[in-house]
Amino acid sequence: MTIDETAERVIRLPPERVAAYAMDWRNDPEWTQGIRTAELTRTADGGGFGVGAEVTRTAYFLGKRIDYVLRVAAYDPPELLDMVSVAGPMPMHVTYTFTPHPQGTLARIRVRGDAGRYYRLAAPIMARKVRSSIGKDLNDLESKLQEPPPSADA
């Protein structure tokens, strides 16, 4: 069974600011549901983060630990980050887009995947969970970006 879920939200900040935070893999655990750790495990061909880079994430989904690796397939900040899984429990494709909007940025997350044989029976539950999670991700992204910066006194 194929999963294809999209969530979007207008965030009242410029796309450059939203994308800079959301596209930085080091911030994944702070705003992405279930992600406990994220580590750059392969750099892009030219070094650093970009096309070809791989991020290994450890998440918890439906009560189970899931380790998976996402490879950057397209990277065009501040508009697009497209990643495909190269290791993990199921094939997955995650796309983040950030486009200008009259009120700031239209942030969109799309997750596509194939539940396959292993998750086939749970696919309808997974689709609902993915939809809910990416909606919460965008809420958390907006909340994180709205937080006041830490004071110099801290």
Long-range contacts (C-beta under 8 A, 24 or more apart in sequence): 1-114, 1-115, 1-120, 1-123, 1-124, 2-112, 2-113, 2-114, 2-115, 3-111, 3-112, 3-113, 3-114, 3-115, 3-123, 3-126, 3-127, 3-130, 4-110, 4-111, 4-112, 5-110, 5-111, 5-112, 5-127, 5-130, 5-131, 5-134, 6-108, 6-109, 6-110, 6-111, 6-134, 7-108, 7-109, 7-131, 7-134, 7-135, 7-137, 7-138, 8-106, 8-107, 8-108, 8-109, 8-138, 9-106, 9-107, 9-135, 9-138, 9-139, 9-141, 9-142, 10-101, 10-103, 10-104, 10-105, 10-106, 10-107, 11-104, 11-105, 11-107, 11-138, 11-141, 11-142, 11-145, 12-103, 12-104, 13-104, 13-105, 13-145, 14-100, 14-104, 14-105, 15-78, 15-79, 15-98, 15-99, 15-100, 15-104, 15-105, 16-77, 16-78, 17-105, 17-145, 18-78, 18-98, 18-104, 18-105, 18-107, 18-141, 18-145, 19-77, 19-78, 19-79, 19-81, 19-96, 19-98, 19-105, 20-77, 20-78, 21-141, 21-144, 21-145, 22-81, 22-96, 22-98, 22-107, 22-141, 23-49, 23-75, 23-77, 23-78, 23-81, 23-96, 24-49, 25-49, 25-55, 27-144, 28-55, 28-57, 30-140, 30-144, 31-137, 31-140, 31-141, 31-143, 31-144, 32-137, 32-140, 33-133, 33-134, 33-136, 33-137, 33-140, 34-59, 34-60, 34-61, 34-133, 35-59, 36-60, 41-69, 42-71, 44-72, 44-75, 49-75, 50-75, 51-75, 54-86, 55-83, 56-87, 61-126, 61-129, 62-122, 62-125, 62-126, 62-129, 68-92, 70-94, 85-113, 89-118, 89-119, 90-114, 90-115, 90-116, 90-118, 90-119, 91-116, 107-138, 107-141, 107-142, 109-134, 109-137, 109-138
